[in-house]
Amino acid sequence: MKTIVKSFAGAVAGTLFVLAVAFFVAKDRYPVRTKSVIVNHIQKMPVVQADYRLPQNTDFTTAAAKTVNAVVHIKTVIGVKPRYYDNFFGSLRGYLYGQPQQELIAFGSGVVISPNGYIVTNNHVVAGANKITVTFNNKKEMEAKIIGTSPSTDLALIKVDAKDLPYLTYGNSDNLKVGQWVLAVGNPFNLTSTVTAGIISAKARDIHILGGKSAIESFIQTDAAVNPGNSGGALVNTAGQLIGINAAIASQTGAYEGYSFAIPVNLVRKVVNDLMNYGQIQRAYLGVQIRDIDADFAKKMNLHNLNGVYVAMVVDGSGADKAGVKKGDIITDINSHPVKNVSELMGIIGQYSPGDKIQVNLVRNDKEKMVSVLLQNRNGTTSLMKAQKAFFNSSLGAMLKTASENDLANLNIDHGLKVVSVKEGILQRGGIAEGFIITEVNDQEVNSRRQIDEALSESKGNTVKVSGIYPNGMRISFEFVP
């Protein structure tokens, strides 16, 4: 029985959750006669003595020396509004009554990935920060600015104004093996430059911690000790190469109890490159709805193989649809990389961009089939998406722009157009204000200027139906007659 409780302690701890396992051992009620038979049988079996001593030639000193100077301590000052604050009236109350904002101080870790000051950390370490202070291993402090964030992967890129910094080089997380030695380096409990060792316990773990429809969870699980303050720190191999960013621990007390989780570096590299070059993530989509295959589902669907993931639906016009993927197919490999579960598939696809081609190995009616899929973005094209400028829609009387990943993650949605400003028109008459996110127009999903124009052209009887969500999470749907 597993009980999971997610708890945030500012940005200090990384995300914590409880993983409690209860073991029930029944009292032995076998008669004595039966016990003696079992013992006699065991005594006749050959006994092999195992040596569980750690290998003496394993050397962590080189990896530790390479890492400690490239891992930094991060202090964030986060503005916290009064408890009665809400999205519509908070600022007015503050203006009228002069209610001050409180501040929260939080701590975490980060990894220098370039000599000119780029640092990768967890999104939850810097989310909402008004001020970010980075402290290096030599005790030097510098202020940092946020370059970009990715809530769906819990990653963020920040930068300090510096040169010739010690930094870590990327390893290859796809080549990691269970049982391989690793080091976790960070600042637990504000103890700077702490190094712990462990092994990789599992790969492609989905611990349901990020939330949101577009979240990518394919964590590396280790037993290296990670505690509050380690969030955003480095997971490295024995060569001192970065193979992951520590993000979460499994704990009943809030401190380390044997499980920790890191974001694979191949995903980190992709996110960092996107934030540097485009200011937002170039997310690729296969265009399918998938599910894991367990014994019960395999029996129900008459499947003869439990390996892979089951295609429950194919999105019309998607890359998968155009490549010939069909409902009921089982995806077993992507670019010769075995796919055992949904989280592993999501982690692999997360490393690619729209316009990339991948080779997908399928099983259909117990026969293998290979197809080439051209990945698309969420708008159904292969174009790379740069941060879009706001545009004016005369039919609605509003300035709109594609909702950011932060907006989508905060509201647990995967598409929408955000209202930047409102002028005379339909939205103003309906009381829609700045910050509202339009998700559907005339029952069609909208995520771009082209899509909203097409949806508005489908208006029947001069009636426009608009659905969306307010910043406080309240959903509404209404109809306007121009």
N, C-alpha and C positions, 0 to 999 in steps of 0.2 A: 504494500500500500504506500503510495507516494503522496505527500502533502506539500504543495508548493506555495510559498508566501513570498511575494516580491516586496522589497523594502528599499527605499532610497534614503541615504543619509547625506543629503546635499549631493555634491558630486564627489564626496570624499571616497566613498567605498566602492565605487562602481556599483553596478546593480547587484543586489543580494537577493537570494531566495532560499527557502528552506527545502531541504530534501531529506525527509525523515523516513527511515525504513524500519518497520517493526518486524521482528522475527519471533515466531511462535514455535516453541519446541515442546512437543507432546511428551508426557512422562512415559518412560518405557515400561510396558506392562507385559512384555514377553515372559513366559515361564522360564525358569532356570534352565530347563532342558534345552530349550530353543537357543538360549544364549550360548551354551557350551558348544553347540553344533556350529554356530557362526564363528566363534573364536577359533575352533579347531580348523575350520576351513581357511580362515585368514592365515593361521600359522603355517599352513602348507604352501601358501603363495610366496613366490620369490620377492624379496625386499630389495629395493634400490635406494641407496642413501643419496639424497640430493644436497648439494652445497649451495646455500643461498647467500654466500658472502658476495659483496659487491666487487666487481673487477677492479684490481688495484692499479691498472694502467689507465683508468679513466681520469683525464686531467681537465678540470674546469677553469684553471687559472688563466689561461690565454683568453678564453671566451669572456670571462668576467672582466679582465683588464680592458678588453676592447669595448665592453658595453657600458661600464659604470659612468664614463665621462660623456657618453652620448645619451644618457637617460637623465631627464630633468625633473625637477619638482615644480608643480604648477599650483599656484594659489589664485583663486578666482573670487572676485567680489560680485555678488549677485544681488540685484535690487529686488526686494520683496514688497509687494503692495499690501496694504491693510487687508484683513480678512474679509471685510465687507465689499471689497472692490469687485466690480464686474465690468464686462467689456463696454457697457453702454453708459454707465453713470459714474464710474470710478474717477475719471479725470475731472469731471464737473465737481464732484464732492471735494476732491483735493484742492481745486481752485477756490471754491466757496469757503471751505472750512480750514484750509491750510493743513490737512492731514499729512504728516511726513511719511516718507517711505522708509521701511526698515532695510537693513543690509544683512546678507548672509555670507559668511566667509567659508569657502570650501576648498578642498585640496585634492590633488591627484598627481598623475605622472604623465610624461610625454617622451617621445623618442625623436631625436634629431636625425633627419634623413638626408640633409644636404649641408655642405659647409657654409652656405649663405643664409642659414637660419630657419629653414622650413622644419616644422615640428608636427608630428602626427600624434593625436591623442584620441580619447573617446569623446563623442559628442556630449554625453551627459556630464563630462568634466567641465566643459566650457559653456554649456547651454545657458542662455540668459545672463551671461557675464557682462558686467559693466566695466570691469578692469581685470586684466590677466597679467600676473607676475610670474616670470620663469626664473627659477634658481638653478644654476649649474652646479656640478660636483665641486668646483673650486670656490663655491659660495658667491659667485658673481650673480647679480640680479639684473633682469632686463624686462621691460614691458613688452607684451606681445599683442598682435592684432589677429582677428579671425579672418582667414582667407576664404573658408567655406566649410559647410557642415553637411553631413549625411545622416539624418536620424534613422533611415531604414537600415543602415549598417552599423550605427552607433560609432561613427568615425568623424573626426574633425581635423582640419588642417589650420595651424596657426603659424605665425612668423615673427621672429625677432630681427632687429636690424643689426646684423653681425656678419663677420667673415671668418673663414678658416676655422670653423667649429669642428670638433670631432663628431663623426656621424656613423651610423650603421648602414651597411649594405644589405640589400634584399637577398634572402634565400629563396627557396622554391617549396611552398607548402604542399604542392601536389605530390612531391616525392617523400613526404614524411611517412614514417612507419610507426605503428603502435609498438611501444616498448623502447623507443628511441629516447636517449637522454636529452633533456632541455634545461635551460636556466630561465628563471623569471627575475627580472630586475626592475625595481621601482622604489617607491617611497612609502612603505606601509607605516601607518600611525605617525607620519611626518618624520620617520627615521630615514634619512636620505641614503641613497646608493646602497640598497639592500639587495643581496643576491641569494636566491634559493634554487635548489636543484630538484628535479623529479624526472618522470618519464611521460611520454605521450600515452594517455590511457585509452583514448578513443578519438575518432575523427568524425566530422560531419554531424555534430550534435545539434539538435534543435531543442532549445530549452524554453521556448515560448516566453521570451522575456522582453523582446523589443516591441511587440504589438504592431498594429498597423497591417493593412492588407499587402503592402509592398515590402515588408521587412525581409531581409535576407539573414537567416540564421543557419550557419554551417560551422559551428565552433570546433576548435581543437580542445579536447579535454585533457588536462594534465593533473598530476598530483604534486606539482611544485607549489610550495606554500605561497599563497597570495592573500593579502589582507586589505582592509580599508586603506586607501591611499595608493594602492598598486594600479588602480584603473588608469589605462592609457600607457602603462609601462611596457617594456619589451619582453617578448618570449624569444629566446635565441637558441640556436643549436650549439654544439660543442666547438664549432669553428667560429662562433661569434657572429653569425649571420642572423638577421632579423627574420623570424618565421611567423610571428604573430604579435598582435597587440592585446594585452590582457584586458578583459572587459568585465568579468563577473566571477563570483564564487558561489558555491553551494554550501549553505551553512544553516545551522539551527540556532546559533548564537550571534551571528553577525561577524564572527571571526573564522579563520580558516579551519575546516574540518575534513579536508581530504580531496575536495573537488574544486577545480578552477577551470575557467574557460577563456580562450583567446580567439580573436578574429584572425583567420588565415592571411598570411602576408600577400598572397596573390590577389586576394580581394582588396587588401589595403593598397597595394600598388595601383590597381585600377582606379580606385576612388581618389587617391592622391593626384594621379595624373589628370583625371577629369576636373578636379577642383582647381588645379593649377592652370589648365589650358582653357577651360570653358566656364568656370565659375559655378558649374552644377554637374550632377552625375549624368553621364550618357548611358542610361539604363536600356538594356536590350531585353526583348521579350520573345520567347519561343512561340507563344500564341496557343497555349493549351492549359486546361485545368487538369491537374494530376492528383493522385493519391497514392499512399503507400499500399503495399500488398502484404497482408498477413494471412495466416492459415485459414481463418474463417472467410475472408473475402475471396481467397483463391478457391475455396470449396463452393462458395455461392456462385461464382462466375465460371466455375469449371476450368480454372487455370492450372496448368501443370508445372509452372515454375514460379517460385516466390521471389526470384531476383528481379530487380528493376522497379519501375514505377508505372502505374496504370493511367492511361489517358482517358479521363472521364468526359472531356469535351474539347473540341477544337474550335477556336475562334474563327469566324468567317473572315476571309481575306488576310489572315495572318501568315507569317512565314511558314508555320507548320502546315496550315491549310493548303497553301500553294505548293508545298513539297509533297503533299499526298499523305500526310499523317492522318489517321482516322481514329474515331472513338473506339476504344477497346484495344488499341495497340499497347504494347508494353515497351517502354524505353529502357534499354539495358546498358547502352554505352553512348558517350558523346565524345567525339574526337579520340576514340580508343580509350577513354577514361571510363571505367566501370561505374555505373550509377546504381546504388543499392537502395536509396530512399529519396524522398522529396527534398530534404534539406541538402543532400549532396548535389542533386540536380540544380537547385537554386544557387548553390555556391559556385558551381561550374559556369552557369549562364551569367552570373554576376560578374565574371571576369571578362566578358565580351561586350562589344559596343554595337549599336545599330549599324547595319551594313556588313557585319562580319558573317562569313559562312561557316557553318559547323556541320560535321558529319554525324548523323544520328542513326544508331543501330536499333532496329525495332524487332519485336517478335509479334507476328500476326498469324493467328490460326496455327500456332506451333512452328511457323516457318520464319527464318530470319530475313530481314530486309534492311538495306541501307539507303537512307535518303539524305540529300543535301538541303539544309534549311538556311535561308537568308533571314537573319534576325532583323526585327523592326523595333522602332521606338513605340511608346504608348499611344502615339497618334497614328500608328499604322504606316509609317514611312521609314526609310533608311537614313534620313537626314540626321546629322548631329545637331542637338538642340542647345543653342546658346540662350543665356538669360534673355527672355523676350521683353521688348519694350511694351508699355501699355498702349492700347489702341482704343479708339472711340467707336462705340456702336450706337448709331443714330436711332435705331428701332427701340432700344432699351433706354437711351439717354444716359449712358454711363461709360466711363473709362474702365477698361478691363485688362487683365493680364493673366497668363497661365499661373495657377497657384504653385507656390514653391514647394519643395519637398518637405520643408519644415511645417508649412501650413497643412499639407496632406497628412503628415505623420501625427501632428497634434490633434487632428480631427478624425483620424482613423479612416480616411478615404483615399482613393487612388487616382482621382482626377478632379478637375474643376477650374473655373475661371473666377478669379478674385476681383471684386468690385473695388477699384482704386478711388474713384470719385463719382458723384452722382449729380447730373444736371436735370433740367426739365425733361420729363419723359415717363415711361412706364414704371421704372423702378422707383423713382421719386414719389409718384402718386401711390405706389404700394407701400411706401414707408421703408424701402430697402436702403440701408446706409453702407458707408464704406466698411470694408472688411468682410462683408457677406460673400460666400463662395457659391456660385451657380454651378450645380452639378448636371442638371438636365434642363433642356428646353424642348418643349413639345415631345416629351418622353424620349428624347435622344440625348445620349451622353455628349457633353461638350468639354473640350480641353484646349481648343485653339480657335483662332479667328475664323478659319475656314469652317470648322465644325459648327460654330454658333450661327454663322451666316446660312449654312445649309439647313440647320434646324429651324431657324426663323422662317425660311422659305416654305416650310411645311405647315405653317399656321393654317388652321381651318376656320372658316367663318370669321376671319379677322380676330381670332382669339389666340392669345399667346399664353402658354402654360410654362411656368418657371418653377423649378425645384432647386433647393439648395440647403445650405447649413450656415448658421451664425457662428461667430468665433467662440461662443460659449457652448456650442454643441447642439443647439436646438435646431431641428430640421423643420422646414416648412415647404409647402407646395401650394401654389395659388395660380389663378388664371386672370389675365388682364384683357380688356377690350380697349384697343388704342382709340 
